[in-house]
Amino acid sequence: MYFFLFIISFKLLNYTEITEKLMKISSYPGEICLKKDTLFEVNFLDKNINIYSLKEKKKIKEIRFEFKNFYGIDKKGEKFILLDPEENEIFFFDPKNEKIENEIYLFSPSPSGVKVKDNFIYYADNREAKIYKILLDGTISETYDISGIKPLSICFYKNYICIADRIRDEIYFYDPQHREIVNVIKSPGPYPSGIYARNDTLFVADFEKDSIYIIKIPKQNSVIRYKSRNSKITLLYRIGNRGRGNIYDTKIFFAIPRNLTTQKIKDIKFYPESPVIKKDFYGEKIAIFKIDTLKEREIREFKMEVDATIFEVFYFVVPEKIKSLKSIPDSIKKKYLLDEDKLMINDSFIKSSVKKAVGKEKNPYWMARRIFNYIIENMEYERVGGWDVAPLILKRGKGSCSEYSYVMISMLRSVGIPARYVGSVVRIGDNASIDRVFHRWVEVYLPGAGWLPVDPSGGDSPYKRVRALKFGHISPSYLITTHGGGNSEYMEWNYNFNEKIKNMDKNAEIETERMGIWEPR
């Protein structure tokens, strides 16, 4: 058995550490808001506002409406701001005289959540996947694209707009200044109908559970470990000689997976047993099998069986806590700022592309995010075989996951941000599946935080949500075998497997087969 510890700077949190159920509330809750220790909840089926004491954890009052179907709620001073999605209107309600005052008609098809900040009203539109910022008289000031999200509720947390999506049961932290979703957290319940942030706590109303949950928002750069899956993954490599001569002195290399935030390795077995174990320039452990002579018509098979728990993880990044490039340790620079033959980080086209992408941005997180977006906007996925050099791939505008990775690593290193690639075996849909394609993505080193997973080919989408999930999220569908910076003495530019053949007869003919076999445990 082989066990390896992978140390990171991101603080590791289990999802259960940051979430808890706070209290039961009435059925059919809509949006919520808070003032001091009082929680206000719109009940859009009963047509009332329920008022709860957070200290006593019970309802203390209700305000009824006879003819309105409010869903969204917030408070401005002593008055309520209420959104009626059926009438497409926002109302100001004074609870002292129980009268509805001025009304604002909304020119969007499906308004949902509403909140007030700095004399502006913000509301989400579920169908358009937009957030509107309007003046108190209804004049539109700005709109924000939140494509890929079905917003049901919104609130503010520091400089973010938090957005609850009922369809995917996710909560997003949207930065309106950069117009990007920075973080994603799973909702504690199956139907988040209302959210509100106070200090570093996010209150979540759940329509299905009739409950209020809380999420303790991480204050520092963290990685949140969510659900897990137990699997047996077999990496199978076959090599055959179809020709009429012999093949001599062949070495087969397997990248050995290790413990990561995304996976816990319980056991590893090799067949044949006892391969030679070496460590490459990047510190990766490699299993090496040797074939002295592969005779004509002979087939040899090698396997690595891995028993593992695979986790879904969400990285929570606090961009303002990312340090400058000057603070990057020399040990990281030495390995992950190198130029390599497939990267060509000093190529003029790479340099000019980086300048266009990054502009005057100095924060390493946003520099990486801009490079990520630039690649997505200037490339499209095409898997045609072969791995070209980064400048050629970017000029061509097409590439595989490996080629997207080469381009991103090249551009990041060119601007002084350490980067490397990750290679994996993929669970394809079902728990029992066979992967013959595999997948590669990038890890970006953020000073003061650590290595952040970024998947430029997986994030190649017009939707903000998809891009956000590929910038700091890994689903429980990958066994990571390889971390590489390029040109490993054993793996070269490959991942999972590699082979090297020293000599062969003229009429010998090599045939190889690689696959990853997933089985549930």
C-alpha positions as CSV (number, residue, x, y, z in Angstrom):
1,M,0.0,0.0,0.0
2,Y,1.2,3.5,-0.7
3,F,-0.1,6.7,1.1
4,F,1.0,10.2,0.4
5,L,0.1,13.4,2.2
6,F,-0.6,16.5,0.1
7,I,-0.4,19.7,2.0
8,I,-2.3,22.8,0.9
9,S,-2.7,26.3,2.2
10,F,-6.4,26.5,1.6
11,K,-8.2,25.8,4.9
12,L,-10.0,22.4,4.7
13,L,-13.6,22.5,5.9
14,N,-16.2,19.8,5.8
15,Y,-19.6,21.1,4.7
16,T,-21.2,20.0,8.0
17,E,-18.8,22.3,9.9
18,I,-20.3,25.4,8.3
19,T,-24.0,24.6,8.1
20,E,-26.7,23.9,10.7
21,K,-30.5,24.0,11.0
22,L,-31.5,27.0,13.1
23,M,-35.3,26.8,13.5
24,K,-38.6,25.7,12.1
25,I,-40.9,28.3,10.4
26,S,-44.3,28.3,8.8
27,S,-45.0,26.4,5.6
28,Y,-44.4,27.9,2.2
29,P,-41.7,30.4,3.0
30,G,-40.6,32.9,0.4
31,E,-37.9,35.5,0.8
32,I,-36.5,36.7,4.1
33,C,-34.8,39.7,5.7
34,L,-33.5,40.5,9.1
35,K,-33.4,43.5,11.4
36,K,-31.4,43.0,14.6
37,D,-32.7,39.8,16.1
38,T,-36.0,39.8,14.2
39,L,-36.5,37.7,11.0
40,F,-39.2,38.7,8.5
41,E,-40.5,36.0,6.1
42,V,-42.9,36.4,3.2
43,N,-45.4,33.5,3.1
44,F,-46.7,33.9,-0.5
45,L,-49.4,31.2,-0.2
46,D,-50.9,32.5,3.0
47,K,-50.4,36.1,1.8
48,N,-48.7,37.4,5.0
49,I,-45.5,38.4,6.5
50,N,-44.4,36.2,9.4
51,I,-42.2,37.8,12.0
52,Y,-39.9,35.7,14.2
53,S,-37.7,36.2,17.2
54,L,-34.2,34.7,16.5
55,K,-33.5,34.6,20.2
56,E,-36.7,32.7,21.1
57,K,-36.8,30.9,17.8
58,K,-40.5,31.3,17.4
59,K,-43.1,33.4,15.5
60,I,-44.2,36.5,17.4
61,K,-46.4,38.3,14.9
62,E,-47.9,38.2,11.4
63,I,-49.1,40.9,9.0
64,R,-51.8,39.7,6.6
65,F,-52.6,40.9,3.0
66,E,-55.8,40.1,1.2
67,F,-55.1,40.8,-2.4
68,K,-51.4,40.6,-3.0
69,N,-49.1,37.7,-3.8
70,F,-45.8,38.9,-2.5
71,Y,-42.6,36.9,-2.7
72,G,-39.7,39.2,-2.3
73,I,-39.0,41.2,0.8
74,D,-36.6,43.7,2.4
75,K,-36.7,46.6,4.8
76,K,-35.7,50.2,4.2
77,G,-36.0,52.0,7.5
78,E,-39.3,51.0,9.1
79,K,-40.9,50.3,5.7
80,F,-41.0,47.0,3.8
81,I,-40.0,46.7,0.2
82,L,-42.2,43.9,-1.3
83,L,-42.1,42.3,-4.7
84,D,-45.2,40.8,-6.4
85,P,-44.0,38.4,-9.2
86,E,-47.5,38.0,-10.6
87,E,-48.2,41.7,-11.0
88,N,-44.6,42.5,-11.9
89,E,-44.5,45.3,-9.2
90,I,-42.6,46.4,-6.2
91,F,-44.5,48.1,-3.4
92,F,-43.5,50.1,-0.4
93,F,-45.5,49.1,2.7
94,D,-45.7,51.0,5.9
95,P,-46.5,48.6,8.8
96,K,-47.6,51.4,11.2
97,N,-50.7,52.3,9.2
98,E,-50.7,49.1,7.3
99,K,-50.9,50.9,3.9
100,I,-49.2,50.2,0.6
101,E,-47.6,53.3,-0.6
102,N,-45.8,54.0,-4.0
103,E,-45.6,51.2,-6.6
104,I,-42.9,50.5,-9.1
105,Y,-43.8,48.5,-12.3
106,L,-41.0,46.2,-13.5
107,F,-40.3,45.7,-17.2
108,S,-39.0,42.2,-16.9
109,P,-40.9,38.9,-17.4
110,S,-40.3,37.0,-14.2
111,P,-39.1,39.0,-11.2
112,S,-38.2,37.1,-8.0
113,G,-36.0,38.2,-5.1
114,V,-35.5,41.8,-4.1
115,K,-33.2,43.8,-1.8
116,V,-32.2,47.4,-1.1
117,K,-28.8,48.9,-0.9
118,D,-27.5,52.5,-0.9
119,N,-30.8,54.0,-2.2
120,F,-31.0,51.4,-5.0
121,I,-33.3,48.5,-5.4
122,Y,-31.9,45.3,-6.8
123,Y,-34.1,42.5,-8.0
124,A,-33.5,39.3,-9.9
125,D,-35.4,38.0,-12.9
126,N,-35.7,34.2,-13.0
127,R,-36.4,33.9,-16.7
128,E,-33.9,36.4,-18.0
129,A,-31.1,35.3,-15.5
130,K,-30.4,38.9,-14.8
131,I,-30.1,41.2,-11.8
132,Y,-31.6,44.7,-12.2
133,K,-30.3,47.7,-10.3
134,I,-33.0,50.4,-10.3
135,L,-33.5,53.8,-8.7
136,L,-36.3,54.2,-6.2
137,D,-38.6,55.6,-8.9
138,G,-38.0,52.5,-11.1
139,T,-35.4,53.8,-13.5
140,I,-33.0,51.1,-14.5
141,S,-29.4,52.0,-13.5
142,E,-27.6,48.7,-14.4
143,T,-28.2,45.1,-15.2
144,Y,-26.0,42.1,-14.4
145,D,-25.7,38.9,-16.4
146,I,-26.0,35.8,-14.2
147,S,-26.6,33.4,-17.1
148,G,-27.0,29.7,-16.1
149,I,-28.7,30.6,-12.8
150,K,-32.4,30.4,-12.0
151,P,-32.5,33.1,-9.3
152,L,-35.2,32.9,-6.6
153,S,-33.7,35.1,-3.9
154,I,-30.9,37.6,-3.5
155,C,-29.1,39.4,-0.7
156,F,-25.9,41.3,0.0
157,Y,-22.7,40.1,1.7
158,K,-19.9,42.7,1.8
159,N,-19.3,43.5,-1.9
160,Y,-21.1,40.5,-3.2
161,I,-24.7,39.9,-4.4
162,C,-25.6,36.4,-3.1
163,I,-28.1,34.5,-5.3
164,A,-30.1,31.4,-4.4
165,D,-30.9,29.0,-7.2
166,R,-33.7,26.6,-6.4
167,I,-33.2,24.3,-9.4
168,R,-29.7,23.4,-8.6
169,D,-29.9,24.2,-4.9
170,E,-26.8,26.4,-5.0
171,I,-25.9,29.8,-3.6
172,Y,-23.6,32.1,-5.6
173,F,-21.4,35.0,-4.6
174,Y,-21.5,37.4,-7.5
175,D,-19.1,40.3,-7.7
176,P,-20.8,43.2,-9.5
177,Q,-17.6,45.2,-9.9
178,H,-15.9,42.4,-11.9
179,R,-19.3,40.9,-13.1
180,E,-18.2,37.4,-12.1
181,I,-19.4,34.6,-9.8
182,V,-16.5,34.2,-7.4
183,N,-17.8,31.4,-5.1
184,V,-20.5,28.7,-5.0
185,I,-21.8,27.0,-1.9
186,K,-24.4,24.2,-1.9
187,S,-27.7,25.1,-0.1
188,P,-28.2,23.3,3.2
189,G,-31.8,22.3,2.2
190,P,-33.4,21.0,-1.0
191,Y,-35.3,24.2,-1.9
192,P,-33.7,27.5,-0.9
193,S,-36.5,30.1,-1.2
194,G,-35.0,33.0,0.7
195,I,-31.5,34.2,1.8
196,Y,-30.1,37.0,3.9
197,A,-26.6,37.7,5.1
198,R,-25.7,39.3,8.4
199,N,-22.0,39.6,9.5
200,D,-20.5,36.3,8.3
201,T,-23.6,34.3,8.6
202,L,-26.0,33.5,5.7
203,F,-29.5,32.7,6.7
204,V,-31.4,30.3,4.3
205,A,-35.1,29.7,4.2
206,D,-36.1,26.3,2.8
207,F,-39.5,25.9,1.2
208,E,-39.5,22.1,1.3
209,K,-38.2,21.8,4.9
210,D,-40.1,24.8,6.3
211,S,-36.9,25.7,8.1
212,I,-34.2,28.3,8.5
213,Y,-30.6,27.1,8.1
214,I,-27.4,29.0,8.5
215,I,-24.2,28.9,6.6
216,K,-21.0,30.2,8.3
217,I,-19.4,32.0,5.4
218,P,-15.6,31.3,5.4
219,K,-13.5,34.3,6.3
220,Q,-10.4,33.0,4.7
221,N,-9.4,31.1,1.6
222,S,-10.9,27.7,2.1
223,V,-11.9,24.4,0.4
224,I,-15.2,22.9,1.4
225,R,-15.5,19.2,1.1
226,Y,-19.0,18.1,0.3
227,K,-20.4,14.7,-0.7
228,S,-18.3,11.6,-1.3
229,R,-18.3,8.4,-3.3
230,N,-16.4,5.1,-2.6
231,S,-15.0,3.6,-5.7
232,K,-12.6,1.0,-7.0
233,I,-10.7,2.4,-10.0
234,T,-8.6,0.1,-12.1
235,L,-6.0,1.7,-14.4
236,L,-5.4,-0.9,-17.2
237,Y,-2.6,-0.7,-19.7
238,R,-2.1,-3.3,-22.5
239,I,0.8,-3.4,-24.9
240,G,1.0,-5.7,-27.9
241,N,3.4,-6.5,-30.7
242,R,1.4,-7.1,-33.9
243,G,4.5,-7.3,-36.2
244,R,7.0,-9.9,-37.2
245,G,9.9,-8.7,-35.1
246,N,10.7,-8.1,-31.4
247,I,10.4,-5.0,-29.2
248,Y,13.2,-4.5,-26.7
249,D,13.7,-2.8,-23.4
250,T,10.2,-1.3,-22.8
251,K,9.3,0.6,-19.7
252,I,5.6,1.3,-18.7
253,F,4.9,4.1,-16.3
254,F,1.9,4.6,-14.0
255,A,1.3,7.8,-12.1
256,I,0.5,6.9,-8.6
257,P,-2.5,8.8,-7.0
258,R,-2.1,10.3,-3.6
259,N,-4.2,11.8,-0.8
260,L,-5.7,15.1,-1.8
261,T,-8.6,17.3,-0.7
262,T,-10.6,15.6,-3.5
263,Q,-9.7,12.0,-2.7
264,K,-8.6,9.7,0.1
265,I,-6.6,6.7,-1.1
266,K,-7.3,3.6,1.0
267,D,-5.3,1.0,-0.9
268,I,-3.3,0.6,-4.1
269,K,-2.4,-2.8,-5.6
270,F,-0.2,-3.4,-8.7
271,Y,-0.3,-6.3,-11.1
272,P,2.4,-7.6,-11.6
273,E,3.4,-6.9,-8.1
274,S,6.3,-4.9,-6.8
275,P,7.0,-2.4,-9.6
276,V,10.0,-0.1,-9.2
277,I,8.9,3.2,-7.6
278,K,10.6,6.4,-8.5
279,K,10.0,10.1,-7.9
280,D,10.1,12.6,-10.7
281,F,11.3,16.3,-10.8
282,Y,7.9,17.4,-9.6
283,G,7.8,15.1,-6.6
284,E,5.3,12.7,-8.2
285,K,5.7,9.0,-7.5
286,I,5.8,6.8,-10.5
287,A,5.4,3.0,-10.8
288,I,7.7,1.5,-13.4
289,F,7.3,-1.9,-15.1
290,K,9.9,-3.3,-17.4
291,I,9.6,-5.6,-20.4
292,D,13.0,-6.9,-21.6
293,T,11.6,-8.4,-24.9
294,L,8.1,-8.2,-26.3
295,K,7.9,-11.0,-28.9
296,E,5.9,-10.9,-32.0
297,R,2.1,-11.5,-31.4
298,E,2.7,-11.1,-27.7
299,I,0.4,-9.0,-25.5
300,R,1.3,-7.9,-21.9
301,E,-1.1,-6.4,-19.4
302,F,-0.4,-4.2,-16.4
303,K,-2.8,-2.9,-13.8
304,M,-3.1,-0.5,-10.8
305,E,-6.1,-1.0,-8.6
306,V,-7.0,1.9,-6.4
307,D,-9.5,1.8,-3.6
308,A,-10.6,5.4,-2.9
309,T,-13.1,7.8,-1.5
310,I,-13.7,10.6,-4.0
311,F,-15.1,14.0,-2.8
312,E,-16.9,16.9,-4.3
313,V,-15.1,20.1,-3.3
314,F,-15.9,23.8,-3.6
315,Y,-13.0,26.3,-3.2
316,F,-14.0,29.5,-1.4
317,V,-11.7,32.3,-2.5
318,V,-11.4,35.7,-0.9
319,P,-9.7,37.7,-3.7
320,E,-8.7,40.6,-1.4
321,K,-6.7,38.1,0.7
322,I,-4.6,36.9,-2.2
323,K,-1.0,38.2,-1.8
324,S,1.1,39.7,-4.5
325,L,3.3,37.8,-6.9
326,K,6.4,38.9,-5.0
327,S,5.4,36.7,-2.1
328,I,5.5,33.4,-4.1
329,P,8.0,31.0,-2.5
330,D,11.1,30.3,-4.5
331,S,10.4,26.5,-4.3
332,I,7.2,27.1,-6.2
333,K,8.8,29.5,-8.7
334,K,11.7,27.0,-9.4
335,K,9.4,24.3,-10.7
336,Y,6.3,26.1,-12.0
337,L,7.5,29.2,-13.7
338,L,9.9,27.3,-16.0
339,D,9.6,27.5,-19.8
340,E,9.1,24.2,-21.5
341,D,9.1,23.2,-25.1
342,K,5.3,23.0,-25.4
343,L,4.7,26.2,-23.5
344,M,6.9,28.8,-25.1
345,I,6.1,31.4,-22.5
346,N,8.3,34.1,-24.2
347,D,6.7,33.7,-27.6
348,S,5.5,37.1,-28.9
349,F,2.0,35.9,-29.6
350,I,1.7,34.5,-26.0
351,K,3.0,37.8,-24.7
352,S,0.6,39.9,-26.7
353,S,-2.3,37.7,-25.8
354,V,-1.5,38.0,-22.1
355,K,-1.3,41.7,-22.3
356,K,-4.8,41.8,-23.9
357,A,-6.2,39.5,-21.4
358,V,-4.7,40.9,-18.1
359,G,-4.6,44.6,-18.9
360,K,-3.6,46.5,-15.7
361,E,-4.9,44.0,-13.3
362,K,-2.5,43.2,-10.4
363,N,-4.4,40.8,-8.2
364,P,-3.2,37.3,-9.1
365,Y,-6.8,35.8,-8.7
366,W,-8.3,38.3,-11.2
367,M,-5.3,38.0,-13.5
368,A,-5.9,34.3,-13.7
369,R,-9.6,34.8,-14.1
370,R,-9.1,37.2,-17.0
371,I,-6.7,34.7,-18.7
372,F,-9.3,32.0,-18.2
373,N,-12.0,34.1,-19.8
374,Y,-9.7,35.1,-22.7
375,I,-9.0,31.5,-23.5
376,I,-12.7,30.6,-23.5
377,E,-13.5,33.5,-25.7
378,N,-10.8,32.8,-28.2
379,M,-10.9,29.0,-28.4
380,E,-13.3,26.1,-29.0
381,Y,-13.0,22.5,-28.0
382,E,-11.9,20.1,-30.6
383,R,-10.2,16.7,-30.0
384,V,-8.3,15.7,-33.0
385,G,-5.3,14.0,-31.5
386,G,-1.8,15.3,-30.9
387,W,-0.6,18.0,-28.5
388,D,0.8,21.1,-30.2
389,V,2.7,24.0,-28.7
390,A,0.8,26.7,-26.9
391,P,1.2,29.6,-29.4
392,L,0.1,27.4,-32.3
393,I,-3.0,26.2,-30.4
394,L,-4.0,29.7,-29.4
395,K,-3.6,30.9,-33.0
396,R,-5.6,28.0,-34.3
397,G,-8.3,28.7,-31.8
398,K,-9.1,25.0,-31.3
399,G,-7.8,22.3,-29.0
400,S,-8.4,19.4,-26.6
401,C,-8.4,19.6,-22.8
402,S,-4.7,19.1,-22.8
403,E,-4.1,21.8,-25.3
404,Y,-6.4,24.2,-23.4
405,S,-4.3,23.4,-20.4
406,Y,-1.0,24.1,-22.2
407,V,-2.3,27.5,-23.4
408,M,-3.4,28.5,-19.9
409,I,-0.2,27.4,-18.2
410,S,1.8,29.2,-20.8
411,M,-0.1,32.5,-20.4
412,L,-0.1,32.2,-16.6
413,R,3.7,31.5,-16.4
414,S,4.3,34.3,-18.9
415,V,2.9,36.8,-16.5
416,G,4.6,35.3,-13.4
417,I,1.8,33.1,-12.0
418,P,2.9,29.6,-11.3
419,A,0.8,26.9,-12.9
420,R,0.8,23.2,-13.5
421,Y,-1.5,20.5,-15.0
422,V,-3.6,17.8,-13.3
423,G,-4.3,14.4,-15.0
424,S,-7.2,12.2,-14.1
425,V,-9.3,9.2,-14.8
426,V,-13.0,10.1,-15.2
427,R,-16.2,8.4,-14.0
428,I,-18.4,8.7,-17.1
429,G,-22.0,9.1,-15.9
430,D,-22.7,5.8,-14.1
431,N,-21.0,4.6,-11.0
432,A,-19.8,1.6,-13.0
433,S,-18.1,3.0,-16.2
434,I,-15.1,2.8,-18.4
435,D,-13.0,5.9,-19.3
436,R,-10.8,5.7,-22.5
437,V,-10.4,9.5,-22.9
438,F,-9.3,10.8,-19.5
439,H,-9.2,14.5,-18.6
440,R,-6.6,17.2,-17.9
441,W,-7.0,20.6,-16.3
442,V,-4.9,23.4,-14.7
443,E,-3.9,24.3,-11.2
444,V,-3.1,28.0,-10.5
445,Y,-0.9,28.9,-7.6
446,L,-2.5,31.9,-5.7
447,P,0.0,33.3,-3.2
448,G,-1.3,33.2,0.3
449,A,-3.9,30.6,-0.6
450,G,-2.4,27.7,-2.5
451,W,-3.3,25.7,-5.6
452,L,-6.7,26.4,-7.2
453,P,-8.2,23.9,-9.8
454,V,-9.2,25.6,-13.0
455,D,-10.6,23.8,-16.0
456,P,-10.5,26.0,-19.1
457,S,-11.9,23.4,-21.5
458,G,-14.7,22.4,-19.1
459,G,-15.5,26.0,-18.5
460,D,-15.8,26.9,-22.2
461,S,-19.4,28.0,-22.0
462,P,-21.3,31.3,-22.4
463,Y,-22.9,30.7,-19.0
464,K,-21.6,32.5,-15.9
465,R,-22.5,29.5,-13.6
466,V,-20.6,27.0,-15.7
467,R,-17.5,29.2,-15.8
468,A,-17.6,29.7,-12.1
469,L,-17.8,26.0,-11.3
470,K,-14.8,25.4,-13.4
471,F,-12.8,28.0,-11.5
472,G,-12.5,26.3,-8.1
473,H,-14.8,23.2,-8.1
474,I,-14.2,19.5,-8.7
475,S,-17.1,17.0,-8.8
476,P,-16.7,13.5,-7.3
477,S,-16.0,12.0,-10.8
478,Y,-12.2,12.2,-11.0
479,L,-9.4,10.1,-9.7
480,I,-6.4,12.5,-9.9
481,T,-3.2,10.6,-10.7
482,T,-0.9,13.2,-12.0
483,H,0.4,16.7,-11.1
484,G,2.9,17.9,-13.6
485,G,4.7,21.0,-14.8
486,G,5.7,19.4,-18.1
487,N,8.4,17.2,-19.5
488,S,8.7,14.8,-16.6
489,E,11.6,12.4,-16.9
490,Y,9.2,9.5,-16.6
491,M,5.7,10.8,-17.7
492,E,7.0,13.3,-20.3
493,W,3.9,15.3,-21.2
494,N,1.6,12.4,-20.5
495,Y,-0.6,11.7,-17.5
496,N,-2.0,8.5,-16.0
497,F,0.2,6.3,-18.2
498,N,3.3,6.5,-20.3
499,E,5.7,4.2,-22.1
500,K,9.2,4.4,-23.5
501,I,10.7,1.9,-25.9
502,K,14.4,1.7,-26.4
503,N,14.7,-0.4,-29.5
504,M,12.6,-2.6,-31.9
505,D,13.1,-4.7,-34.9
506,K,12.2,-3.3,-38.3
507,N,8.9,-5.2,-38.8
508,A,7.7,-5.0,-35.1
509,E,4.5,-3.1,-34.7
510,I,3.3,-1.6,-31.3
511,E,-0.3,-1.5,-30.2
512,T,-1.4,-0.1,-26.9
513,E,-4.6,0.2,-25.0
514,R,-5.3,2.4,-21.9
515,M,-8.5,2.6,-19.8
516,G,-9.8,3.5,-16.4
517,I,-12.5,1.1,-15.0
518,W,-14.8,2.5,-12.3
519,E,-16.7,0.2,-9.9
520,P,-18.8,1.3,-6.9
521,R,-17.8,0.1,-3.4
